[in-house]
Amino acid sequence: MGLLQSLLVHANRWHSVRSYEALVARKRRKHRGDPDMAMMASIGSLSREEFIRQGDGHVAVLVHHGLRDGMSVYDLGCGSGRTALALQRSGWRGTYKGADIVRSLVTYLKTKCLGYDAVVHRDLSIAAPSNSLDMVFHWSVFTHLYPEECYIYMEDIFRALKPGGKMVFSFLELEDENHHSIFQRRLAQFRRRGWSATLDTFLHRDWIRFWAQDIGFADVMFTDGSDASAHPQFWQGLAVMTKPA
Ligand SMILES: C[S@@+](CC[C@H](N)C(=O)[O-])C[C@H]1O[C@@H](n2cnc3c(N)ncnc32)[C@H](O)[C@@H]1O
């Protein structure tokens, strides 16, 4: 790869770094007197109560899909620790590693969740050895990536999972009418100024199923964002798949 081409690849790879760092900077300015609120707002929570309720909901989803004490889990796009804090509140005992592209979020998580590992990692890969993780989860991360980037992450998640390990993640889908408002907001931004500050990607279940099969995952399952039968409603759709044993 020539120099120009590798510079272009690098610049594009960092689209989410640029947009997320800008978003976090905006939230820190807005909540100048309340650094905790700035960190919560940076990952989309509108209040402390919401941050806690959503985190507890994340843990309920993980428990429903097999989270047990003693497991090794990886929180891709861990943000400021909404799930990590909830895992600690729940009393879960296991090995947690978070990874995010924004340093201030990772630093915040590490100061709040003593004993949990978290790293700044800006490659489309998992910072863990092959066959080492019981669960990889990511909430509202593929929602900010290009579909091709999602596929590349999925390939590396497959590598890092133990046989029998699971990936659980949330995504936006136009089939869910609750998600239409996000698309409409983006549409308005594109009409008004021709671009949108952050990427909000909508995925399709048949794409996810196709990618999963292509990569080697099995037992692909989906839950509607409005489904509260096994855990609190997630709002985004949920996908779960297993690396065959
Ligand atoms: C909506 S927030 C969700 C944070 C966390 N998953 C949670 O639910 O609390 C999206 C997170 O994804 C991170 N992110 C964006 N692009 C990423 C990428 N390419 N790789 C890993 N994380 C990314 C952002 O920095 C941000 O922390």
The ligand as an ORCA input file, in Angstrom:
! r2SCAN-3c Opt
* xyz 0 1
  C     -23.616      5.183     22.315
  S     -22.046      4.941     23.063
  C     -22.351      3.449     23.971
  C     -21.330      3.188     25.051
  C     -21.487      1.861     25.797
  N     -21.487      0.751     24.885
  C     -22.761      1.861     26.600
  O     -23.769      1.308     26.131
  O     -22.770      2.463     27.652
  C     -21.049      4.355     21.695
  C     -19.614      4.069     22.105
  O     -18.936      3.476     21.006
  C     -17.644      4.002     20.946
  N     -17.143      3.807     19.579
  C     -17.414      4.555     18.474
  N     -16.738      4.064     17.424
  C     -16.048      2.972     17.870
  C     -15.162      2.049     17.253
  N     -14.816      2.148     15.972
  N     -14.648      1.063     18.015
  C     -14.970      0.956     19.327
  N     -15.789      1.810     19.962
  C     -16.317      2.810     19.246
  C     -17.811      5.463     21.349
  O     -16.617      6.072     21.739
  C     -18.819      5.324     22.474
  O     -18.200      5.132     23.711
*
